Amino acid sequence: MRVALMTGCAQRALNTEINDATIRLLRRLGCEVVVARGAGCCGALVHHMGKVDESHLAAAGNIRAWCGEMDDEGLDAIVINTSGCGTTVKDYGHMLRNDPLASDAARVSEIAMDISELLEKLDFPDRDMGVRVAYHAACSLQHGQQITSAPKDLLRRAGFEVVEPANAHLCCGSAGTYNLLQPEISGQLKKRKIETLENCAPQVIAAGNIGCMMQIGSATDVPVLHTVQLLDWATGGPKPPELSLFKP
């Protein structure tokens, strides 16, 4: 497969290893990975705040960049490893339905995939890692994109013991800009989420969204990693430094 990776903006600044792990993993599984020239911010944060013109401008830049790749050498998928971004990109067709770019926006939305969706389509090896992982389901992934089983199934196939916190459907309080605009309520949601995750007695917490990772990681001593970092390690990639105590 030939895929374009959306590198994001917040994630690229806060944790470069997520994109590196994604590229390593996809290439190891036989994919050609490109980063489209001109692709940038997905526009999600300004979209959340009702800044329509700014969000549409960001979307338009991505649409032109990805359609250029589609028309040039073709793309099988646009891969997104930050679920908050993925929810927005999958909505481009609706967001720009009355825009001159409407048809191209729809083309982009049709092939946009969360990394877990793409990995399910590839020949993924089974292993036995012997590490207990509490999986945090980001709202943007489980509710926004209706992806619930793929990340957990992949982690189990890779040999991790996967456990889920009570009330896994509830938000961690990050929610895009919500943790900045509503810090008190966000803090209450974070406290509840941390308690339910730590009650699982995990060795690692996994999530598929950088906002959730930062929110949860700020209040627990349990290592918080992106799902793809664990999958990369399980298939031959470097062990995340946060897991230096584990021997698998």
KOLMAR-598014 format. One record per residue: residue number from 1; x, y, z of N, C-alpha, C in turn. Coordinates in steps of 0.05 Angstrom, whole numbers, always signed. Layout:
R   nr     n_x     n_y     n_z    ca_x    ca_y    ca_z     c_x     c_y     c_z
R  NUM       X       Y       Z       X       Y       Z       X       Y       Z
...
//
This chain:
R   nr     n_x     n_y     n_z    ca_x    ca_y    ca_z     c_x     c_y     c_z
R    1     +17     -24      +0      +0      +0      +0     +18     +25      +0
R    2      +8     +46     -12     +21     +72     -11      +3     +91      +5
R    3     +13    +101     +27      -3    +117     +45     +11    +143     +52
R    4      -6    +163     +57      +4    +189     +66      -1    +192     +96
R    5     +20    +198    +111     +17    +202    +140     +13    +231    +146
R    6      -8    +236    +161     -12    +263    +171      +5    +266    +197
R    7     +24    +285    +196     +43    +287    +218     +32    +304    +241
R    8     +12    +320    +235      -1    +336    +257     +16    +361    +265
R    9      +7    +375    +285     +21    +398    +295     +27    +395    +324
R   10      +7    +392    +341     +12    +389    +370     +29    +364    +375
R   11     +21    +342    +362     +36    +317    +367     +65    +319    +358
R   12     +69    +332    +335     +96    +335    +325    +114    +351    +344
R   13    +101    +369    +358    +116    +386    +377    +120    +372    +404
R   14    +100    +356    +413    +100    +345    +440    +112    +317    +441
R   15    +110    +301    +420    +121    +274    +421    +127    +264    +393
R   16    +151    +269    +384    +159    +262    +357    +161    +232    +353
R   17    +163    +217    +375    +167    +188    +372    +142    +174    +361
R   18    +119    +186    +365     +94    +174    +355     +95    +171    +324
R   19    +102    +193    +311    +104    +191    +281    +126    +173    +273
R   20    +149    +174    +287    +171    +157    +280    +163    +127    +282
R   21    +150    +121    +304    +141     +93    +308    +121     +85    +287
R   22    +103    +103    +279     +83     +97    +258     +97     +91    +232
R   23    +116    +107    +224    +130    +103    +199    +145     +76    +199
R   24    +160     +71    +221    +175     +46    +223    +156     +22    +221
R   25    +134     +23    +235    +115      +1    +235    +103      -4    +208
R   26     +94     +17    +195     +81     +14    +169    +101      +4    +148
R   27    +125     +14    +149    +145      +5    +130    +152     -25    +135
R   28    +154     -32    +160    +160     -60    +167    +138     -78    +157
R   29    +113     -68    +155     +91     -85    +146     +86     -82    +116
R   30    +104     -68    +102    +103     -68     +73     +91     -44     +60
R   31     +86     -23     +75     +74      +2     +64     +96     +22     +55
R   32     +90     +36     +33    +106     +60     +27     +92     +83     +41
R   33    +108     +98     +56     +96    +121     +72    +107    +147     +61
R   34     +89    +165     +54     +97    +192     +45     +85    +213     +63
R   35     +97    +236     +64     +86    +260     +77     +81    +280     +56
R   36     +57    +287     +51     +50    +304     +28     +60    +333     +33
R   37     +74    +344     +13     +83    +371     +15     +60    +390     +17
R   38     +60    +408     +37     +39    +427     +40     +18    +420     +60
R   39     +18    +394     +69      -2    +386     +90      +7    +397    +117
R   40     -12    +405    +133      -6    +417    +159     -28    +411    +179
R   41     -35    +431    +195     -55    +429    +216     -82    +420    +204
R   42     -96    +403    +218    -121    +393    +208    -144    +414    +211
R   43    -140    +433    +229    -160    +453    +234    -179    +446    +256
R   44    -174    +424    +271    -194    +415    +291    -198    +435    +314
R   45    -176    +446    +325    -178    +463    +348    -194    +488    +342
R   46    -188    +502    +320    -204    +526    +313    -232    +518    +305
R   47    -236    +494    +294    -263    +484    +287    -279    +481    +313
R   48    -266    +470    +334    -280    +467    +360    -290    +494    +370
R   49    -274    +515    +365    -281    +541    +376    -299    +557    +358
R   50    -309    +545    +337    -328    +559    +319    -315    +578    +299
R   51    -289    +576    +296    -275    +594    +277    -275    +581    +250
R   52    -298    +583    +236    -303    +568    +212    -283    +575    +190
R   53    -278    +600    +185    -260    +608    +163    -232    +596    +167
R   54    -222    +598    +192    -195    +588    +197    -194    +557    +194
R   55    -215    +543    +204    -215    +514    +202    -217    +505    +173
R   56    -233    +520    +157    -236    +512    +129    -210    +518    +113
R   57    -196    +540    +121    -171    +546    +108    -150    +524    +113
R   58    -149    +515    +137    -130    +493    +144    -138    +467    +129
R   59    -164    +461    +128    -173    +438    +114    -167    +439     +84
R   60    -170    +463     +72    -165    +466     +44    -136    +461     +37
R   61    -118    +470     +54     -89    +464     +49     -83    +435     +49
R   62     -95    +420     +67     -91    +391     +68    -103    +377     +44
R   63    -127    +386     +38    -141    +373     +15    -125    +376     -11
R   64    -114    +400     -15     -98    +404     -40     -73    +387     -39
R   65     -60    +386     -16     -36    +370     -13     -41    +340     -18
R   66     -61    +330      -5     -67    +301      -8     -78    +294     -35
R   67     -94    +311     -47    -105    +305     -73     -82    +306     -94
R   68     -62    +323     -89     -39    +324    -106     -25    +297    -106
R   69     -22    +285     -83     -10    +258     -81     -28    +237     -94
R   70     -53    +240     -90     -72    +220    -102     -71    +221    -132
R   71     -69    +246    -143     -69    +249    -172     -42    +242    -184
R   72     -21    +245    -168      +6    +241    -178     +13    +211    -179
R   73     +17    +199    -156     +25    +171    -155      +4    +153    -142
R   74     -18    +165    -133     -39    +149    -120     -35    +144     -91
R   75     -57    +143     -76     -56    +136     -48     -77    +116     -41
R   76     -70     +96     -25     -90     +77     -15    -103     +87     +10
R   77     -90    +104     +25    -101    +115     +50     -86    +140     +58
R   78    -101    +156     +73     -89    +178     +89     -90    +169    +118
R   79     -67    +165    +130     -65    +153    +156     -61    +174    +177
R   80     -78    +172    +198     -77    +193    +219     -75    +178    +246
R   81     -55    +186    +262     -49    +173    +287     -56    +191    +311
R   82     -71    +212    +306     -82    +228    +328    -112    +229    +323
R   83    -127    +216    +340    -156    +211    +334    -172    +237    +333
R   84    -163    +257    +348    -177    +283    +347    -175    +295    +319
R   85    -152    +292    +307    -148    +301    +279    -164    +284    +260
R   86    -163    +258    +265    -177    +239    +247    -206    +244    +245
R   87    -219    +250    +267    -247    +256    +267    -254    +280    +250
R   88    -237    +300    +250    -241    +324    +234    -236    +318    +205
R   89    -214    +305    +198    -208    +299    +170    -230    +282    +157
R   90    -240    +263    +172    -262    +247    +161    -287    +263    +157
R   91    -288    +287    +169    -312    +304    +166    -308    +325    +145
R   92    -284    +326    +132    -279    +346    +112    -301    +347     +90
R   93    -309    +324     +81    -330    +323     +60    -355    +338     +68
R   94    -362    +336     +93    -386    +351    +103    -379    +380    +108
R   95    -356    +385    +121    -348    +412    +127    -348    +430    +102
R   96    -337    +419     +80    -334    +435     +56    -354    +427     +34
R   97    -377    +418     +42    -396    +408     +22    -407    +430      +4
R   98    -405    +455     +13    -414    +478      -4    -391    +494     -15
R   99    -367    +483     -14    -343    +496     -22    -335    +487     -50
R  100    -320    +503     -65    -311    +494     -91    -294    +468     -89
R  101    -282    +463     -65    -266    +439     -61    -283    +415     -52
R  102    -309    +417     -54    -326    +397     -42    -320    +369     -52
R  103    -316    +365     -78    -311    +338     -89    -284    +327     -79
R  104    -264    +345     -78    -238    +336     -68    -238    +330     -38
R  105    -254    +347     -24    -257    +342      +5    -269    +314     +10
R  106    -289    +307      -6    -302    +281      -4    -282    +259     -10
R  107    -265    +263     -30    -244    +243     -37    -226    +238     -13
R  108    -218    +259      +0    -200    +257     +23    -214    +242     +46
R  109    -238    +250     +52    -253    +237     +74    -256    +207     +69
R  110    -260    +199     +44    -265    +171     +37    -241    +153     +44
R  111    -217    +164     +42    -194    +146     +46    -179    +153     +72
R  112    -189    +171     +88    -177    +177    +114    -182    +154    +133
R  113    -161    +146    +147    -163    +123    +165    -147    +129    +191
R  114    -157    +120    +213    -141    +119    +237    -120     +97    +233
R  115     -97    +100    +246     -76     +80    +242     -85     +52    +249
R  116    -102     +50    +269    -112     +23    +277    -129     +10    +255
R  117    -144     +26    +241    -160     +16    +219    -143      +4    +197
R  118    -121     +19    +190    -103      +9    +170     -89     -16    +178
R  119     -79     -16    +203     -63     -39    +213     -80     -65    +212
R  120    -106     -62    +216    -123     -86    +215    -123     -99    +188
R  121    -117     -83    +167    -118     -93    +140     -91    -106    +132
R  122     -71    -104    +149     -44    -114    +142     -38    -140    +156
R  123     -18    -153    +147     -10    -179    +159      +6    -174    +184
R  124      -8    -175    +206      +4    -167    +232     +12    -192    +247
R  125     +38    -194    +255     +47    -219    +268     +37    -221    +297
R  126     +33    -245    +306     +26    -250    +334     +51    -253    +351
R  127     +50    -243    +376     +73    -245    +394     +62    -249    +422
R  128     +81    -251    +441     +74    -253    +470     +93    -234    +485
R  129     +83    -211    +491    +100    -190    +503     +99    -191    +534
R  130     +78    -202    +546     +77    -204    +575     +76    -178    +590
R  131     +63    -158    +579     +60    -132    +592     +30    -126    +595
R  132     +22    -117    +618      -6    -110    +623     -11     -81    +615
R  133     -29     -77    +596     -35     -51    +585     -64     -43    +591
R  134     -67     -20    +603     -94      -9    +606     -99      +9    +582
R  135    -120      +2    +567    -126     +17    +542    -146     +39    +548
R  136    -138     +64    +543    -156     +87    +545    -168     +93    +518
R  137    -194     +92    +516    -208     +98    +490    -214    +128    +489
R  138    -200    +141    +471    -205    +170    +466    -233    +174    +456
R  139    -246    +195    +466    -273    +201    +457    -274    +205    +426
R  140    -254    +218    +415    -254    +223    +387    -252    +198    +371
R  141    -240    +177    +383    -238    +151    +369    -262    +134    +373
R  142    -271    +130    +398    -293    +112    +403    -320    +124    +396
R  143    -323    +149    +401    -349    +162    +395    -348    +176    +367
R  144    -328    +192    +363    -326    +208    +338    -323    +190    +313
R  145    -306    +170    +315    -301    +153    +292    -313    +125    +295
R  146    -325    +119    +318    -338     +93    +322    -318     +70    +319
R  147    -293     +75    +328    -272     +54    +328    -268     +45    +357
R  148    -276     +21    +363    -275     +12    +391    -257     -12    +395
R  149    -258     -31    +376    -244     -57    +381    -217     -58    +368
R  150    -212     -44    +346    -187     -48    +331    -162     -44    +348
R  151    -159     -22    +363    -134     -19    +378    -130     -41    +399
R  152    -151     -49    +412    -149     -70    +432    -142     -97    +419
R  153    -155    -103    +397    -149    -128    +383    -120    -129    +373
R  154    -110    -107    +363     -82    -106    +354     -63    -110    +377
R  155     -68     -97    +399     -51    -100    +423     -51    -129    +432
R  156     -74    -141    +432     -75    -169    +441     -60    -187    +421
R  157     -64    -182    +395     -49    -198    +375     -19    -195    +378
R  158     -11    -172    +387     +18    -166    +391     +28    -178    +418
R  159     +10    -191    +433     +19    -205    +457     +17    -189    +483
R  160      +3    -167    +483      -1    -152    +507     -27    -162    +522
R  161     -26    -161    +548     -51    -165    +563     -65    -139    +565
R  162     -90    -138    +554    -104    -113    +552    -127    -112    +572
R  163    -128     -91    +589    -150     -87    +608    -162     -60    +603
R  164    -187     -57    +610    -201     -31    +606    -211     -21    +633
R  165    -211      +6    +636    -221     +18    +661    -251     +17    +662
R  166    -262     +20    +686    -291     +23    +688    -300     +49    +674
R  167    -324     +48    +664    -335     +72    +650    -316     +82    +628
R  168    -307     +64    +612    -287     +70    +591    -299     +90    +570
R  169    -325     +93    +570    -338    +111    +550    -335    +140    +558
R  170    -327    +146    +583    -326    +173    +593    -300    +187    +586
R  171    -301    +214    +584    -279    +231    +575    -258    +233    +597
R  172    -232    +237    +588    -211    +242    +607    -208    +272    +614
R  173    -223    +289    +599    -223    +317    +605    -205    +334    +587
R  174    -191    +321    +569    -174    +336    +551    -191    +350    +530
R  175    -203    +334    +513    -224    +344    +495    -217    +369    +479
R  176    -194    +367    +464    -186    +390    +447    -178    +414    +464
R  177    -194    +435    +463    -188    +459    +478    -203    +460    +505
R  178    -218    +439    +511    -235    +440    +535    -218    +442    +561
R  179    -195    +428    +561    -179    +429    +585    -167    +457    +590
R  180    -166    +473    +570    -156    +501    +573    -179    +520    +579
R  181    -202    +515    +567    -224    +534    +571    -241    +528    +596
R  182    -241    +502    +604    -257    +494    +627    -239    +477    +646
R  183    -218    +489    +657    -198    +473    +672    -210    +459    +697
R  184    -230    +471    +710    -240    +459    +735    -255    +433    +728
R  185    -273    +434    +709    -288    +409    +702    -269    +389    +689
R  186    -250    +399    +673    -231    +381    +660    -215    +367    +682
R  187    -207    +381    +703    -192    +368    +724    -208    +347    +738
R  188    -234    +351    +742    -251    +330    +754    -253    +305    +737
R  189    -255    +309    +711    -256    +287    +692    -229    +272    +692
R  190    -207    +287    +693    -181    +274    +694    -178    +257    +719
R  191    -185    +268    +742    -182    +253    +767    -198    +227    +766
R  192    -222    +228    +756    -238    +203    +754    -226    +183    +735
R  193    -216    +193    +713    -204    +175    +693    -178    +162    +704
R  194    -161    +178    +717    -137    +167    +729    -143    +145    +749
R  195    -163    +150    +766    -170    +130    +786    -179    +103    +773
R  196    -195    +105    +753    -205     +80    +740    -183     +66    +725
R  197    -164     +81    +713    -142     +68    +699    -123     +55    +719
R  198    -116     +69    +741     -97     +58    +760    -109     +34    +775
R  199    -136     +34    +777    -149     +11    +790    -145     -15    +774
R  200    -137     -13    +749    -132     -36    +732    -104     -48    +738
R  201     -88     -34    +754     -61     -43    +760     -44     -48    +735
R  202     -44     -28    +717     -29     -32    +692      +0     -27    +695
R  203     +16     -38    +677     +44     -31    +675     +48      -8    +655
R  204     +29      -5    +637     +29     +15    +616      +0     +24    +611
R  205      -3     +49    +604     -29     +59    +594     -25     +66    +564
R  206     -43     +57    +547     -41     +62    +519     -65     +79    +510
R  207     -61     +97    +491     -82    +114    +480     -75    +120    +452
R  208     -95    +130    +437     -90    +136    +408     -93    +166    +402
R  209     -90    +183    +422     -93    +212    +418     -75    +227    +436
R  210     -59    +245    +425     -38    +260    +440     -51    +277    +462
R  211     -74    +288    +458     -87    +304    +479     -93    +287    +504
R  212    -104    +264    +499    -109    +245    +522     -83    +237    +535
R  213     -63    +231    +519     -37    +223    +531     -26    +244    +549
R  214     -27    +269    +540     -16    +291    +557     -32    +295    +582
R  215     -59    +293    +579     -77    +297    +602     -73    +276    +623
R  216     -72    +250    +614     -69    +228    +633     -41    +227    +644
R  217     -21    +231    +627      +6    +230    +635     +14    +251    +656
R  218      -1    +272    +657      +5    +294    +676      -2    +287    +705
R  219     -17    +264    +709     -27    +258    +735     -23    +229    +744
R  220      -5    +215    +731      +0    +187    +739     +30    +181    +734
R  221     +40    +162    +750     +67    +153    +747     +69    +129    +727
R  222     +46    +118    +719     +46     +96    +700     +53    +107    +672
R  223     +72     +95    +658     +79    +105    +631     +55    +106    +613
R  224     +53    +127    +598     +31    +131    +579     +42    +132    +551
R  225     +35    +113    +534     +46    +111    +507     +23    +110    +487
R  226     +30    +117    +462     +11    +114    +440     +10     +84    +433
R  227     -13     +75    +426     -16     +47    +418      +4     +38    +397
R  228     +10     +56    +379     +28     +48    +357     +57     +45    +367
R  229     +64     +59    +389     +91     +55    +400     +94     +26    +411
R  230     +73     +16    +423     +74     -11    +433     +75     -31    +410
R  231     +59     -26    +390     +58     -45    +367     +85     -44    +352
R  232     +97     -21    +350    +123     -19    +337    +144     -36    +352
R  233    +144     -33    +378    +162     -48    +395    +157     -78    +392
R  234    +132     -86    +392    +126    -115    +391    +134    -128    +364
R  235    +137    -111    +343    +143    -123    +317    +172    -118    +309
R  236    +189    -110    +328    +217    -107    +322    +228     -80    +325
R  237    +212     -60    +332    +222     -33    +335    +235     -29    +362
R  238    +246      -6    +367    +260      -1    +392    +241      +0    +416
R  239    +250      -9    +438    +234      -8    +463    +231     +21    +471
R  240    +207     +31    +476    +203     +58    +486    +219     +62    +512
R  241    +234     +84    +514    +250     +88    +538    +234     +88    +564
R  242    +209     +94    +562    +192     +93    +586    +189     +65    +598
R  243    +195     +45    +581    +192     +17    +589    +219      +3    +593
R  244    +239     +18    +601    +265      +7    +604    +267     -16    +625
R  245    +248     -17    +643    +248     -38    +664    +237     -65    +654
R  246    +223     -64    +631    +211     -89    +620    +231    -104    +602
R  247    +231    -130    +604    +251    -146    +590    +241    -159    +564
R  248    +215    -160    +558    +207    -174    +533    +220    -162    +508
//
